[in-house]
Amino acid sequence: MTAFYLYPLWLRLWHWLNALIFVTLLVTGVSMHFTLNWLIPFDVAVPIHNTAGVLLTGSWLLFVIGNLWGGNGKHYLINLRTLPKDLIAQTRYYLHGIFVGAPHPFHVSAEHKLNALQTLSYVGVMYGLMPVLILSGWAFLFSTSLPETLFGIGTVWIIAIVHLVVAWMLALFLIVHSYIITTGETPTTNLKAMVTGWHKEQSSG
Amino acid sequence: MLVSPLSDPRSGFSCLAYGQCGTALRRLLLLALLALTASAFALSTAASYGAAAQTAKKSGLLKEDSRDCMRCHWMETMAYRDRETGKIVNLSIDRDAYRHSVHHELACSDCHDRGYSHYPHRTSSADEALQCVECHEEREDDGAPNLVGLHHEYEKSVHVTEEVEDFSCFSCHNPHTFHPVSAGESIAQVVAETNGTCLDCHTELLTPVPKGHEWLPRPQAHWGSVRCLDCHTPLEGRITERPSHNVLAAEDSNQLCVECHSKGSALLSQLYNYRTEQARDEKGFFAQAIYNDAYIVGMTRNPWMDWIGLGVILLMILGVAAHGYARYRFHREQETSK
């Protein structure tokens, strides 16, 4: 059996706090967007969504700080040289190998806790989509200070569309993320790791 | 009598000197210009006479018995001071506004049918009881819209239940100028016009933050794009053609932001339907499709985007569910083979 202490306490706390904030934003956002008063009344959803949005900004900043000074940043460095090969191997595994008992093409280690697909998607989410979501959210909050139009189109409308599309994409990420974590050695291996910090595998890899 | 320069022996093409020839040509040109102007004037006069004749057919003010009235009532200064109230009563009829009003075909005597044959009119003439609802019922065959339903709404309105003194149709509607919303009018114009009717009496609301509207963010911005009636009439039983006449008291009025700022907004639907048509005319189909069902909070209520978004999410859920099921099957097979 192998065991790696992959997730320090601060990282686990951040992860679950970030997850809580994000789910709150998603539920209140959906409730507002579709006017689902039975889910959360609109006048309750708005302040919660706005507050959670501000908290998500803080959470994102913590993530960046943690990556810069907490040593976690190395996991998000993309190795462009090996990326195509790793991506293909990982995708083939998820689409085929996983059903025929093929060995996992990636082995978790203290140095590399994320496979190529994970790295790419997490970098895309945390450094691509998340800042856009956060900035567009803030733009909503201060929309009265923005120009009326941008490129001849209503500024608020552009912001709204960007916010919505990015939110849809992040909701999609959440679904995939929630499922993919069950593809470890056992369905709960990865979940347990994010709770205890320890990544344990029976096989030695 | 005009004399042609050609017939003038002092001019003509037999002129010897260049200067003389130039003068004759100038005269010729001047005359041609005069003739052109005269014929143009004659044409335009004929055209305007034709237009006037056509208008005469349409406008009730040009009917014979109306002409006597309009000899005085066309004047802008036509007014008197009421002895009891001390207020100036305007008696002037804006002919242009009347021509564009819904009643433009009616002659004065069609409504003011008694007591006006004497001049000066007797004071009792002013006591005529003009009834919009009855008159419209009587003239339904002539195309007058039935106002009975509207009257029922009006009877429930705060203007009636609170027994506002001397309140009648005419408190809000001037029959000499009243006209429905025309297609060319912008939303801002429609809103300004209808809200102007309310604010004519409710002058206490003409402040930056009007009394009772403190809860409303950016009240002036709202008032520029939303009619008072959109919030101050009941949500139920609305129709697109006209706003309800059941004007609600402040405490009963709608204060729920989401009623406007959401899809299928009942509050905005009347004006919104109008806005949609107008947007299609002005911006074209594509822009209208993008802005379709736009609302302010979120502003992205585009059904297509929602369906695509929900579709992709659903497909993804189905995809991972199928993936998970296949894994489970493989796992079971392995277990049994062991």
Interface residues (C-beta under 8 A of the other chain):
Chain A: M32 H33 F34 T35 N37 F42 D43 V46 Y94 I98 F99 V100 G101 T144 G154 V156 W157 A160 I161 H163 L164 V165 W168 A171 L172 I175 V176 Y179 T182 T183
Chain B: R218 L256 C257 V258 S262 K263 Y291 A294 I296 V297 G298 M299 T300 R301 M305 D306 G309 V312 I313 M316 I317 V320 H323 G324 A326 R327 F330 Q334
